[in-house]
């Protein structure tokens, strides 16, 4: 694995944003996403949760941005879209639509 030197980052056109990106360890991943340790590793095996980055030796950590993106995807998947929500409202038998015209 090639180290992320300034030359390498410039070559790959990756701009380091230290204020925005950082590694987080398992404990912080669990606290951030609310999953259990076994659920995190099951999600990694299934490809439904971001895998950690191997740092060196037996050390690994997650990119905070990937965990936050996973959380955002879960939120978006659980919420109806505006179109779907308006369809539900328009087709609801509990709403009086006679005055809508």
C-alpha positions, 0 to 999 in steps of 0.5 A: 500500500502506497503511503498518502504523501503530498506528492501521491495526493497531488498525483491522484488529484485528491485534496486533503481536507483535514477539518472534514475527514478523519478516521474513527475507531470501532467504538466511535462507529458504534456510538455514531451509528447505533449498531452493535459490533456484530451487526457492523461486521455482518454489514461489512460481509454483506456489503451493506456497511462501509468496510474499515481502512487497513492502517498498518499491522492489525490496526484499522479504522473507518472513514467518518464520511463513509459512516455518515453517508451510510447513515444518510442513505438509511434515513433517505431509504426510510423516508417517503419521497415528496412525490410518494408522500403527496400520493399517499396524502391524495389517496388517503380515505381519511382526508376530505378531498371534496373542497380541493377543486 
